[in-house]
Amino acid sequence: MMKVLFVASGNKKFGVSSFVASQAKSLEQAGVDVIVFPVVGHGWKGYAANLPKLRKTIRQENPDLIHAHYTTCGLLASLVTRKPVVVSVLGSFPNPKAFKLKWVKFFIKNIWTLTITKSRRTANQISLPGIHVIPNGVNIEQFKPYPFDESRKILGFDDGHKYVIFVSNPDRPEKNYKMAEEAVRQLNDPAVRLVPVFDRPHDDVVRYMSAADALILTSVSEGSPNVIKEAVACNCPIVTTDVGDVRERLEGLEGCYVADGNSMDRDSIELARSVSDKLRLALSFNRRTQGREKLIQDRITTIDIADRLLRIYSSCCR
C-alpha cells in the first residue's frame, strides 16, 4: 500500500482546509494510506517552528512521498526530506515580478519533484514546463442540493426576500467583501439581503447554498475557488469576478455569470456595476441550475481527482 504524507496549513477553525480533508479521504478510499500533518502557526517564524516535528513525523511514518498543499508547506517539506515532494500551488500570481513567484519558480525547477496548479491561468502565470493542472474535486455525496423551501425554512429565510450568500470571511481583504456590498447596493432593492457565511461546518454551508437565491464571489484573485465548484454541485445560481478557472467551471451553465472587468482593481466602479448587473440576472433566473450534472460530466468529483493523483504519485515513486 502506498503511503502519502499530506502537509497542509492547520490554522482553520476545524483544522486543515475542508478540501484537504476531503482529498485525503478520497485517496484512502482508493487504497492509499494518508497521514495528515497540520502546520500550525502564522508567518515564517510560525511555520518554521513546525520543522522539528515534521522531520520527526517523516522519519517515523516513512511515507513514499510528501504532498504539500500551499507553496509554503512545500518549502517546509523540502527542508527536511529528500523523499519525492509533490506541491499543490493553490493561489495565483497576478504580479509576474513578485518575489513569491520568483522563489516558487526556483523550487519548481530545482527542488520539487512535481508541481500541481489548480487552474490553467496559474500554470500560465508560472510559465514552466511539466506543471499539472488538477483542480480540487468536490465530494458530491456531501455537497448536494437540499429542497429549496425546506432549506429556507430551516435557516429562517423570509419568503419576501432574496438572499445572496458570500461564503468567506468578509474580513479577508483578498475576498473583497466591499465590492459584494456595493453590487447589492446598486440593485437598489430592499428585498435583497447579503449574508456572509463563514466558520460553519459543511452541512450548514450546503443548507445555505440550497436556500440562497444566488452565491456571490468578488475575490481579487483565486486559483480554482472551491466555493464555486461546491455551489455548482448544489445547483445554486452564481455571480463571480473573473478569477482562476471560474469561466471554465461555469461555461454554458444557465443561471451562473462571470462579471466583466479586472478583478485586481478592487475599487473599480465599472467592475462593481458589472457584478451588480450579473447579480440582477442571477436573481431573476428564479430557479435552480443544472450545475451538478455539469460537474459530473467535467469529472471534477473527489473520486475523479483521486484517480488522477494516484497516477501522478506512481510516476513520482518510480
Secondary structure as UniProt FT lines:
FT   STRAND          3..9
FT   TURN            13..14
FT   HELIX           18..29
FT   TURN            30..31
FT   STRAND          33..39
FT   HELIX           43..48
FT   TURN            49..50
FT   HELIX           51..61
FT   STRAND          65..69
FT   HELIX           71..80
FT   STRAND          85..89
FT   TURN            96..97
FT   HELIX           99..110
FT   STRAND          114..117
FT   HELIX           120..126
FT   TURN            129..130
FT   STRAND          132..133
FT   TURN            140..142
FT   HELIX           148..155
FT   TURN            159..160
FT   STRAND          162..166
FT   TURN            170..171
FT   HELIX           173..175
FT   HELIX           177..187
FT   TURN            190..191
FT   STRAND          192..196
FT   HELIX           202..211
FT   STRAND          214..217
FT   HELIX           226..233
FT   TURN            234..235
FT   STRAND          238..240
FT   TURN            244..245
FT   HELIX           246..250
FT   TURN            251..252
FT   TURN            254..255
FT   STRAND          256..258
FT   TURN            263..264
FT   TURN            266..267
FT   HELIX           269..285
FT   HELIX           291..297
FT   TURN            298..299
FT   HELIX           302..317
//
